[in-house]
Protein backbone atom coordinates (compact mmCIF):
# COMPACT_ATOMS: atom_id res chain seq x y z
CA UNK A 1 0.00 0.00 0.00
CA UNK A 2 1.40 3.38 -0.96
CA UNK A 3 1.65 6.32 1.38
CA UNK A 4 -0.98 8.30 -0.51
CA UNK A 5 -3.38 5.38 -0.24
CA UNK A 6 -2.72 5.03 3.49
CA UNK A 7 -3.32 8.73 4.00
CA UNK A 8 -6.61 8.60 2.10
CA UNK A 9 -7.83 5.61 4.10
CA UNK A 10 -6.77 7.26 7.39
CA UNK A 11 -8.52 10.53 6.50
CA UNK A 12 -11.71 8.73 5.52
CA UNK A 13 -11.64 6.66 8.70
CA UNK A 14 -11.09 9.79 10.80
CA UNK A 15 -14.12 11.49 9.23
CA UNK A 16 -16.32 8.45 9.85
CA UNK A 17 -15.06 8.20 13.45
CA UNK A 18 -15.70 11.92 14.02
CA UNK A 19 -19.23 11.65 12.70
CA UNK A 20 -19.89 8.51 14.75
CA UNK A 21 -18.80 10.36 17.89
CA UNK A 22 -21.37 13.05 17.12
CA UNK A 23 -23.98 10.32 16.55
CA UNK A 24 -23.26 9.04 20.06
CA UNK A 25 -24.09 12.49 21.42
CA UNK A 26 -27.31 12.65 19.41
CA UNK A 27 -28.31 9.22 20.71
CA UNK A 28 -28.07 10.61 24.24
CA UNK A 29 -30.29 13.54 23.26
CA UNK A 30 -32.75 11.23 21.49
CA UNK A 31 -33.08 9.23 24.70
CA UNK A 32 -34.25 12.43 26.41
CA UNK A 33 -36.91 13.13 23.76
CA UNK A 34 -40.40 11.78 24.05
CA UNK A 35 -43.24 10.62 21.88
CA UNK A 36 -43.01 11.02 18.13
CA UNK A 37 -39.75 12.96 18.34
CA UNK A 38 -38.05 10.07 20.11
CA UNK A 39 -39.30 7.57 17.52
CA UNK A 40 -38.21 9.81 14.63
CA UNK A 41 -34.76 10.38 16.14
CA UNK A 42 -34.24 6.69 16.77
CA UNK A 43 -35.29 5.78 13.23
CA UNK A 44 -32.91 8.34 11.72
CA UNK A 45 -30.08 7.29 14.03
CA UNK A 46 -30.58 3.65 13.03
CA UNK A 47 -30.35 4.61 9.34
CA UNK A 48 -27.22 6.65 10.00
CA UNK A 49 -25.62 3.74 11.86
CA UNK A 50 -26.35 1.48 8.88
CA UNK A 51 -24.67 3.98 6.56
CA UNK A 52 -21.73 4.22 8.93
CA UNK A 53 -21.36 0.43 8.99
CA UNK A 54 -21.51 0.31 5.17
CA UNK A 55 -18.91 3.06 4.88
CA UNK A 56 -16.61 1.30 7.36
CA UNK A 57 -16.98 -2.03 5.51
CA UNK A 58 -16.18 -0.39 2.17
CA UNK A 59 -13.23 1.40 3.73
CA UNK A 60 -11.86 -1.91 5.06
CA UNK A 61 -12.36 -3.42 1.63
CA UNK A 62 -10.45 -0.47 0.18
CA UNK A 63 -7.60 -0.91 2.65
CA UNK A 64 -7.37 -4.63 1.84
CA UNK A 65 -7.68 -4.32 -1.96
CA UNK A 66 -4.92 -4.72 -4.51
CA UNK A 67 -3.66 -1.74 -6.50
CA UNK A 68 -5.54 -2.74 -9.64
CA UNK A 69 -8.96 -2.42 -7.97
CA UNK A 70 -8.05 0.32 -5.53
CA UNK A 71 -9.37 3.19 -7.64
CA UNK A 72 -12.81 1.57 -8.02
CA UNK A 73 -13.07 0.92 -4.29
CA UNK A 74 -11.87 4.43 -3.50
CA UNK A 75 -14.65 5.95 -5.59
CA UNK A 76 -17.29 3.73 -3.95
CA UNK A 77 -15.93 4.33 -0.45
CA UNK A 78 -15.90 8.09 -0.99
CA UNK A 79 -19.51 8.00 -2.18
CA UNK A 80 -20.59 6.00 0.90
CA UNK A 81 -18.65 8.28 3.23
CA UNK A 82 -20.11 11.39 1.58
CA UNK A 83 -23.65 9.99 1.74
CA UNK A 84 -23.20 9.17 5.43
CA UNK A 85 -21.81 12.63 6.25
CA UNK A 86 -24.54 14.33 4.17
CA UNK A 87 -27.28 12.32 5.90
CA UNK A 88 -25.79 13.11 9.27
CA UNK A 89 -25.59 16.85 8.50
CA UNK A 90 -29.22 16.82 7.32
CA UNK A 91 -30.27 15.01 10.49
CA UNK A 92 -28.33 17.50 12.61
CA UNK A 93 -30.01 20.43 10.85
CA UNK A 94 -33.43 18.99 11.73
CA UNK A 95 -32.77 19.08 15.49
Chimera marker file (.cmm) of the C-alpha trace (Angstrom):
<marker_set name="trace">
<marker id="1" x="0.000" y="0.000" z="0.000" r="1" g="1" b="0" radius="0.5"/>
<marker id="2" x="1.399" y="3.382" z="-0.962" r="1" g="1" b="0" radius="0.5"/>
<marker id="3" x="1.653" y="6.322" z="1.378" r="1" g="1" b="0" radius="0.5"/>
<marker id="4" x="-0.980" y="8.296" z="-0.509" r="1" g="1" b="0" radius="0.5"/>
<marker id="5" x="-3.385" y="5.383" z="-0.242" r="1" g="1" b="0" radius="0.5"/>
<marker id="6" x="-2.720" y="5.028" z="3.493" r="1" g="1" b="0" radius="0.5"/>
<marker id="7" x="-3.320" y="8.732" z="4.005" r="1" g="1" b="0" radius="0.5"/>
<marker id="8" x="-6.609" y="8.604" z="2.099" r="1" g="1" b="0" radius="0.5"/>
<marker id="9" x="-7.833" y="5.608" z="4.099" r="1" g="1" b="0" radius="0.5"/>
<marker id="10" x="-6.770" y="7.260" z="7.385" r="1" g="1" b="0" radius="0.5"/>
<marker id="11" x="-8.523" y="10.529" z="6.495" r="1" g="1" b="0" radius="0.5"/>
<marker id="12" x="-11.711" y="8.727" z="5.516" r="1" g="1" b="0" radius="0.5"/>
<marker id="13" x="-11.643" y="6.656" z="8.704" r="1" g="1" b="0" radius="0.5"/>
<marker id="14" x="-11.086" y="9.792" z="10.800" r="1" g="1" b="0" radius="0.5"/>
<marker id="15" x="-14.121" y="11.495" z="9.231" r="1" g="1" b="0" radius="0.5"/>
<marker id="16" x="-16.318" y="8.447" z="9.846" r="1" g="1" b="0" radius="0.5"/>
<marker id="17" x="-15.063" y="8.203" z="13.454" r="1" g="1" b="0" radius="0.5"/>
<marker id="18" x="-15.698" y="11.916" z="14.022" r="1" g="1" b="0" radius="0.5"/>
<marker id="19" x="-19.226" y="11.655" z="12.697" r="1" g="1" b="0" radius="0.5"/>
<marker id="20" x="-19.895" y="8.509" z="14.753" r="1" g="1" b="0" radius="0.5"/>
<marker id="21" x="-18.802" y="10.360" z="17.892" r="1" g="1" b="0" radius="0.5"/>
<marker id="22" x="-21.373" y="13.047" z="17.119" r="1" g="1" b="0" radius="0.5"/>
<marker id="23" x="-23.983" y="10.321" z="16.554" r="1" g="1" b="0" radius="0.5"/>
<marker id="24" x="-23.258" y="9.044" z="20.057" r="1" g="1" b="0" radius="0.5"/>
<marker id="25" x="-24.086" y="12.493" z="21.419" r="1" g="1" b="0" radius="0.5"/>
<marker id="26" x="-27.305" y="12.654" z="19.413" r="1" g="1" b="0" radius="0.5"/>
<marker id="27" x="-28.311" y="9.223" z="20.705" r="1" g="1" b="0" radius="0.5"/>
<marker id="28" x="-28.071" y="10.611" z="24.238" r="1" g="1" b="0" radius="0.5"/>
<marker id="29" x="-30.289" y="13.536" z="23.258" r="1" g="1" b="0" radius="0.5"/>
<marker id="30" x="-32.753" y="11.234" z="21.492" r="1" g="1" b="0" radius="0.5"/>
<marker id="31" x="-33.085" y="9.226" z="24.696" r="1" g="1" b="0" radius="0.5"/>
<marker id="32" x="-34.245" y="12.431" z="26.408" r="1" g="1" b="0" radius="0.5"/>
<marker id="33" x="-36.906" y="13.128" z="23.764" r="1" g="1" b="0" radius="0.5"/>
<marker id="34" x="-40.398" y="11.781" z="24.054" r="1" g="1" b="0" radius="0.5"/>
<marker id="35" x="-43.241" y="10.625" z="21.880" r="1" g="1" b="0" radius="0.5"/>
<marker id="36" x="-43.014" y="11.018" z="18.126" r="1" g="1" b="0" radius="0.5"/>
<marker id="37" x="-39.754" y="12.964" z="18.341" r="1" g="1" b="0" radius="0.5"/>
<marker id="38" x="-38.055" y="10.067" z="20.109" r="1" g="1" b="0" radius="0.5"/>
<marker id="39" x="-39.303" y="7.572" z="17.522" r="1" g="1" b="0" radius="0.5"/>
<marker id="40" x="-38.212" y="9.814" z="14.625" r="1" g="1" b="0" radius="0.5"/>
<marker id="41" x="-34.761" y="10.381" z="16.135" r="1" g="1" b="0" radius="0.5"/>
<marker id="42" x="-34.239" y="6.692" z="16.772" r="1" g="1" b="0" radius="0.5"/>
<marker id="43" x="-35.294" y="5.780" z="13.227" r="1" g="1" b="0" radius="0.5"/>
<marker id="44" x="-32.915" y="8.338" z="11.725" r="1" g="1" b="0" radius="0.5"/>
<marker id="45" x="-30.083" y="7.287" z="14.027" r="1" g="1" b="0" radius="0.5"/>
<marker id="46" x="-30.581" y="3.647" z="13.028" r="1" g="1" b="0" radius="0.5"/>
<marker id="47" x="-30.349" y="4.607" z="9.338" r="1" g="1" b="0" radius="0.5"/>
<marker id="48" x="-27.218" y="6.647" z="9.996" r="1" g="1" b="0" radius="0.5"/>
<marker id="49" x="-25.621" y="3.741" z="11.865" r="1" g="1" b="0" radius="0.5"/>
<marker id="50" x="-26.352" y="1.476" z="8.881" r="1" g="1" b="0" radius="0.5"/>
<marker id="51" x="-24.674" y="3.981" z="6.563" r="1" g="1" b="0" radius="0.5"/>
<marker id="52" x="-21.730" y="4.217" z="8.931" r="1" g="1" b="0" radius="0.5"/>
<marker id="53" x="-21.357" y="0.429" z="8.988" r="1" g="1" b="0" radius="0.5"/>
<marker id="54" x="-21.508" y="0.306" z="5.173" r="1" g="1" b="0" radius="0.5"/>
<marker id="55" x="-18.912" y="3.065" z="4.881" r="1" g="1" b="0" radius="0.5"/>
<marker id="56" x="-16.608" y="1.300" z="7.358" r="1" g="1" b="0" radius="0.5"/>
<marker id="57" x="-16.981" y="-2.026" z="5.509" r="1" g="1" b="0" radius="0.5"/>
<marker id="58" x="-16.182" y="-0.389" z="2.166" r="1" g="1" b="0" radius="0.5"/>
<marker id="59" x="-13.230" y="1.397" z="3.735" r="1" g="1" b="0" radius="0.5"/>
<marker id="60" x="-11.862" y="-1.907" z="5.059" r="1" g="1" b="0" radius="0.5"/>
<marker id="61" x="-12.362" y="-3.416" z="1.628" r="1" g="1" b="0" radius="0.5"/>
<marker id="62" x="-10.447" y="-0.468" z="0.182" r="1" g="1" b="0" radius="0.5"/>
<marker id="63" x="-7.603" y="-0.911" z="2.647" r="1" g="1" b="0" radius="0.5"/>
<marker id="64" x="-7.370" y="-4.630" z="1.836" r="1" g="1" b="0" radius="0.5"/>
<marker id="65" x="-7.676" y="-4.316" z="-1.955" r="1" g="1" b="0" radius="0.5"/>
<marker id="66" x="-4.918" y="-4.716" z="-4.508" r="1" g="1" b="0" radius="0.5"/>
<marker id="67" x="-3.665" y="-1.744" z="-6.495" r="1" g="1" b="0" radius="0.5"/>
<marker id="68" x="-5.539" y="-2.740" z="-9.641" r="1" g="1" b="0" radius="0.5"/>
<marker id="69" x="-8.956" y="-2.416" z="-7.971" r="1" g="1" b="0" radius="0.5"/>
<marker id="70" x="-8.053" y="0.318" z="-5.529" r="1" g="1" b="0" radius="0.5"/>
<marker id="71" x="-9.372" y="3.193" z="-7.641" r="1" g="1" b="0" radius="0.5"/>
<marker id="72" x="-12.807" y="1.572" z="-8.016" r="1" g="1" b="0" radius="0.5"/>
<marker id="73" x="-13.067" y="0.921" z="-4.286" r="1" g="1" b="0" radius="0.5"/>
<marker id="74" x="-11.868" y="4.426" z="-3.504" r="1" g="1" b="0" radius="0.5"/>
<marker id="75" x="-14.648" y="5.954" z="-5.586" r="1" g="1" b="0" radius="0.5"/>
<marker id="76" x="-17.289" y="3.726" z="-3.954" r="1" g="1" b="0" radius="0.5"/>
<marker id="77" x="-15.925" y="4.330" z="-0.453" r="1" g="1" b="0" radius="0.5"/>
<marker id="78" x="-15.899" y="8.089" z="-0.990" r="1" g="1" b="0" radius="0.5"/>
<marker id="79" x="-19.515" y="7.997" z="-2.184" r="1" g="1" b="0" radius="0.5"/>
<marker id="80" x="-20.591" y="6.004" z="0.895" r="1" g="1" b="0" radius="0.5"/>
<marker id="81" x="-18.648" y="8.278" z="3.228" r="1" g="1" b="0" radius="0.5"/>
<marker id="82" x="-20.111" y="11.393" z="1.584" r="1" g="1" b="0" radius="0.5"/>
<marker id="83" x="-23.654" y="9.991" z="1.741" r="1" g="1" b="0" radius="0.5"/>
<marker id="84" x="-23.201" y="9.167" z="5.426" r="1" g="1" b="0" radius="0.5"/>
<marker id="85" x="-21.811" y="12.627" z="6.246" r="1" g="1" b="0" radius="0.5"/>
<marker id="86" x="-24.538" y="14.325" z="4.170" r="1" g="1" b="0" radius="0.5"/>
<marker id="87" x="-27.281" y="12.317" z="5.898" r="1" g="1" b="0" radius="0.5"/>
<marker id="88" x="-25.787" y="13.113" z="9.272" r="1" g="1" b="0" radius="0.5"/>
<marker id="89" x="-25.593" y="16.847" z="8.505" r="1" g="1" b="0" radius="0.5"/>
<marker id="90" x="-29.216" y="16.819" z="7.320" r="1" g="1" b="0" radius="0.5"/>
<marker id="91" x="-30.271" y="15.012" z="10.487" r="1" g="1" b="0" radius="0.5"/>
<marker id="92" x="-28.326" y="17.497" z="12.608" r="1" g="1" b="0" radius="0.5"/>
<marker id="93" x="-30.015" y="20.431" z="10.849" r="1" g="1" b="0" radius="0.5"/>
<marker id="94" x="-33.428" y="18.988" z="11.732" r="1" g="1" b="0" radius="0.5"/>
<marker id="95" x="-32.768" y="19.078" z="15.487" r="1" g="1" b="0" radius="0.5"/>
<link id1="1" id2="2" r="1" g="1" b="0" radius="0.2"/>
<link id1="2" id2="3" r="1" g="1" b="0" radius="0.2"/>
<link id1="3" id2="4" r="1" g="1" b="0" radius="0.2"/>
<link id1="4" id2="5" r="1" g="1" b="0" radius="0.2"/>
<link id1="5" id2="6" r="1" g="1" b="0" radius="0.2"/>
<link id1="6" id2="7" r="1" g="1" b="0" radius="0.2"/>
<link id1="7" id2="8" r="1" g="1" b="0" radius="0.2"/>
<link id1="8" id2="9" r="1" g="1" b="0" radius="0.2"/>
<link id1="9" id2="10" r="1" g="1" b="0" radius="0.2"/>
<link id1="10" id2="11" r="1" g="1" b="0" radius="0.2"/>
<link id1="11" id2="12" r="1" g="1" b="0" radius="0.2"/>
<link id1="12" id2="13" r="1" g="1" b="0" radius="0.2"/>
<link id1="13" id2="14" r="1" g="1" b="0" radius="0.2"/>
<link id1="14" id2="15" r="1" g="1" b="0" radius="0.2"/>
<link id1="15" id2="16" r="1" g="1" b="0" radius="0.2"/>
<link id1="16" id2="17" r="1" g="1" b="0" radius="0.2"/>
<link id1="17" id2="18" r="1" g="1" b="0" radius="0.2"/>
<link id1="18" id2="19" r="1" g="1" b="0" radius="0.2"/>
<link id1="19" id2="20" r="1" g="1" b="0" radius="0.2"/>
<link id1="20" id2="21" r="1" g="1" b="0" radius="0.2"/>
<link id1="21" id2="22" r="1" g="1" b="0" radius="0.2"/>
<link id1="22" id2="23" r="1" g="1" b="0" radius="0.2"/>
<link id1="23" id2="24" r="1" g="1" b="0" radius="0.2"/>
<link id1="24" id2="25" r="1" g="1" b="0" radius="0.2"/>
<link id1="25" id2="26" r="1" g="1" b="0" radius="0.2"/>
<link id1="26" id2="27" r="1" g="1" b="0" radius="0.2"/>
<link id1="27" id2="28" r="1" g="1" b="0" radius="0.2"/>
<link id1="28" id2="29" r="1" g="1" b="0" radius="0.2"/>
<link id1="29" id2="30" r="1" g="1" b="0" radius="0.2"/>
<link id1="30" id2="31" r="1" g="1" b="0" radius="0.2"/>
<link id1="31" id2="32" r="1" g="1" b="0" radius="0.2"/>
<link id1="32" id2="33" r="1" g="1" b="0" radius="0.2"/>
<link id1="33" id2="34" r="1" g="1" b="0" radius="0.2"/>
<link id1="34" id2="35" r="1" g="1" b="0" radius="0.2"/>
<link id1="35" id2="36" r="1" g="1" b="0" radius="0.2"/>
<link id1="36" id2="37" r="1" g="1" b="0" radius="0.2"/>
<link id1="37" id2="38" r="1" g="1" b="0" radius="0.2"/>
<link id1="38" id2="39" r="1" g="1" b="0" radius="0.2"/>
<link id1="39" id2="40" r="1" g="1" b="0" radius="0.2"/>
<link id1="40" id2="41" r="1" g="1" b="0" radius="0.2"/>
<link id1="41" id2="42" r="1" g="1" b="0" radius="0.2"/>
<link id1="42" id2="43" r="1" g="1" b="0" radius="0.2"/>
<link id1="43" id2="44" r="1" g="1" b="0" radius="0.2"/>
<link id1="44" id2="45" r="1" g="1" b="0" radius="0.2"/>
<link id1="45" id2="46" r="1" g="1" b="0" radius="0.2"/>
<link id1="46" id2="47" r="1" g="1" b="0" radius="0.2"/>
<link id1="47" id2="48" r="1" g="1" b="0" radius="0.2"/>
<link id1="48" id2="49" r="1" g="1" b="0" radius="0.2"/>
<link id1="49" id2="50" r="1" g="1" b="0" radius="0.2"/>
<link id1="50" id2="51" r="1" g="1" b="0" radius="0.2"/>
<link id1="51" id2="52" r="1" g="1" b="0" radius="0.2"/>
<link id1="52" id2="53" r="1" g="1" b="0" radius="0.2"/>
<link id1="53" id2="54" r="1" g="1" b="0" radius="0.2"/>
<link id1="54" id2="55" r="1" g="1" b="0" radius="0.2"/>
<link id1="55" id2="56" r="1" g="1" b="0" radius="0.2"/>
<link id1="56" id2="57" r="1" g="1" b="0" radius="0.2"/>
<link id1="57" id2="58" r="1" g="1" b="0" radius="0.2"/>
<link id1="58" id2="59" r="1" g="1" b="0" radius="0.2"/>
<link id1="59" id2="60" r="1" g="1" b="0" radius="0.2"/>
<link id1="60" id2="61" r="1" g="1" b="0" radius="0.2"/>
<link id1="61" id2="62" r="1" g="1" b="0" radius="0.2"/>
<link id1="62" id2="63" r="1" g="1" b="0" radius="0.2"/>
<link id1="63" id2="64" r="1" g="1" b="0" radius="0.2"/>
<link id1="64" id2="65" r="1" g="1" b="0" radius="0.2"/>
<link id1="65" id2="66" r="1" g="1" b="0" radius="0.2"/>
<link id1="66" id2="67" r="1" g="1" b="0" radius="0.2"/>
<link id1="67" id2="68" r="1" g="1" b="0" radius="0.2"/>
<link id1="68" id2="69" r="1" g="1" b="0" radius="0.2"/>
<link id1="69" id2="70" r="1" g="1" b="0" radius="0.2"/>
<link id1="70" id2="71" r="1" g="1" b="0" radius="0.2"/>
<link id1="71" id2="72" r="1" g="1" b="0" radius="0.2"/>
<link id1="72" id2="73" r="1" g="1" b="0" radius="0.2"/>
<link id1="73" id2="74" r="1" g="1" b="0" radius="0.2"/>
<link id1="74" id2="75" r="1" g="1" b="0" radius="0.2"/>
<link id1="75" id2="76" r="1" g="1" b="0" radius="0.2"/>
<link id1="76" id2="77" r="1" g="1" b="0" radius="0.2"/>
<link id1="77" id2="78" r="1" g="1" b="0" radius="0.2"/>
<link id1="78" id2="79" r="1" g="1" b="0" radius="0.2"/>
<link id1="79" id2="80" r="1" g="1" b="0" radius="0.2"/>
<link id1="80" id2="81" r="1" g="1" b="0" radius="0.2"/>
<link id1="81" id2="82" r="1" g="1" b="0" radius="0.2"/>
<link id1="82" id2="83" r="1" g="1" b="0" radius="0.2"/>
<link id1="83" id2="84" r="1" g="1" b="0" radius="0.2"/>
<link id1="84" id2="85" r="1" g="1" b="0" radius="0.2"/>
<link id1="85" id2="86" r="1" g="1" b="0" radius="0.2"/>
<link id1="86" id2="87" r="1" g="1" b="0" radius="0.2"/>
<link id1="87" id2="88" r="1" g="1" b="0" radius="0.2"/>
<link id1="88" id2="89" r="1" g="1" b="0" radius="0.2"/>
<link id1="89" id2="90" r="1" g="1" b="0" radius="0.2"/>
<link id1="90" id2="91" r="1" g="1" b="0" radius="0.2"/>
<link id1="91" id2="92" r="1" g="1" b="0" radius="0.2"/>
<link id1="92" id2="93" r="1" g="1" b="0" radius="0.2"/>
<link id1="93" id2="94" r="1" g="1" b="0" radius="0.2"/>
<link id1="94" id2="95" r="1" g="1" b="0" radius="0.2"/>
</marker_set>
